[in-house]
């Protein structure tokens, strides 16, 4: 079975428990150091700033749960979509998307930086399990993590593979036409959108950053939000989004949140709204996909995930609330600028001192690198692996800043 093949063949494990290859993949991701480090990496709020708020680890667990349920309802192997959900953010650096932008800026000489391309690199090269193959996951599980199955190209911000990982990428994508994505990757991608849109709003409401009551009474603010969403997350016009926003704010599940005060009853209402939104977003995609492709079972390249236009617009509006009121909140840019400085300084300091200062897993890779761009890539790998607190501590130790 080609989808269960591993890049480096392994002897068959007969443990008496009858685990499938994909169950073994799931265990490998869960037990990996890269997965544990997600506990101290930023989702939206800086990791450790509030015990209520999500980190990359809790986000990944939630994506995996949503993807597993949705995939199972469509007929996908539940462990394959679970692996994709658990692993999809393993390549994210410290400080979330802000850190991703910072590393991309200093990694131009070696092809830039992108969290999804880094995820493939972590899974297939950097995480210690099988020499020369990282975790040595099956082809199906790796393919399911490929959210953007193409190299860097002009005009496209997102990509999924660096040039020096082309060999393993070609093996993963053997027999696949062009940039087509398997159904499991599409399920993971939508689960990711659902999780961070709904949960970031939940965190924002609880933290006092998102005031739904203001949106209910302020037409100018609703228009500004719709303009932000149209520019960042949606192909819909601000006018079309305004109609969708009106319907979304009228949802009975969201109405009790207008006066959120953090009490037990308010938190229960907030959790109820989260559950309703996730259930609606998942069910709509499952129903629309089955309507288009049949009851299945659907898996791999049997079908494309269909997300209704209204549902996709509602999801985009929730993402826009987190963008406008949390990520772009007053005073946040100063901290974001500091985060970018920390990572850029770290790359420069380590590049000047390497291999000294690199972790034992990265120092030999730096020594074996054939040229300066390859050595820079190893330094980028080192910095990207750090948690938020570790990045700050390393910066203090290496630069005194």
Secondary structure, DSSP 8 states (H G I E B T S, - for coil): -GGG-BSS-------SS---HHHHHHHHHHT-HHHHHGGGSBSSS-TTS-TTS-BHHHHHHHHHHHHHHHHHHHT--HHHHHHHHHHTTTT--TTHHHHHHHHHHH-GGGT---HHHHHHHIIIIISSSBTTTBT--BHHHHHHH-SS-SB-BTTBS--SB-GGGHHHHHHHTTT--TT---HHHHHHHHHHHHHHHHHHHHHHHHTT---HHHHHH-HHHHHHHHHHHHHHT-SS-HHHHHHHHHHHHT-HHHHGGGG--SSHHHHHHHHHHHHHHHHHHHHHHHHHHHHHH-SS---TTS------HHHHHHHHHHHHHHIIIIIT-TTHHHHHHHHHHHHHHHHHHHHHHTTTTS-HHHHHHHHH--SHHHHHHHHHHHHHHS-HHHHHHHHHHHH--
